[in-house]
Amino acid sequence: MTPDLPLTLYVDRACPLCAREVRWLERSADPARLQLVDISAVDFSTEGLGRDLPQLRRRLHARTASGAWLTGVDATYWSWRLAGHGRWAAPLGWRPLRPLLLLGYQLFALLRPHLEWLPHPDGASRCTTECDTAQNPSPRAGKSANHR
């Protein structure tokens, strides 16, 4: 059953892998169906969500228009489908694969904080506002243990 729309996907654009996925989704997502909210944005607030920032960083979260939460594989599945990537999403919905997919997602969630060394798709343009750590410690310092 399709979730109540729009689905709001809480993403971490500071994460190199997540930023790539967000770009992929943005190219085809209709904002009336899928809205993307950056949890690493300076002005992001968890007020009224019933979730705190560490929770949102540990696993991918999506919230339906009626307030139901989807996490991990389910959040990925529905965000991909709603962005028009049903062909890529289809295997995520196959019941026989579910235990393997859930295990794979758990491993990914554990490894993700350690992948920040990967090149970010925004490249050097990110450093004009975010990378001056010598003078201004990053507001994201200490968050690496609590990602998607």
Secondary structure as GFF3:
##gff-version 3
##sequence-region A 1 148
A	DSSP	beta_strand	7	11	.	.	.	ID=ss1
A	DSSP	alpha_helix	16	28	.	.	.	ID=ss2
A	DSSP	beta_strand	34	38	.	.	.	ID=ss3
A	DSSP	alpha_helix	53	58	.	.	.	ID=ss4
A	DSSP	beta_strand	61	63	.	.	.	ID=ss5
A	DSSP	beta_strand	69	71	.	.	.	ID=ss6
A	DSSP	alpha_helix	72	82	.	.	.	ID=ss7
A	DSSP	alpha_helix	86	89	.	.	.	ID=ss8
A	DSSP	three_ten_helix	90	93	.	.	.	ID=ss9
A	DSSP	three_ten_helix	95	97	.	.	.	ID=ss10
A	DSSP	alpha_helix	98	111	.	.	.	ID=ss11
A	DSSP	three_ten_helix	112	115	.	.	.	ID=ss12
A	DSSP	three_ten_helix	123	128	.	.	.	ID=ss13
###
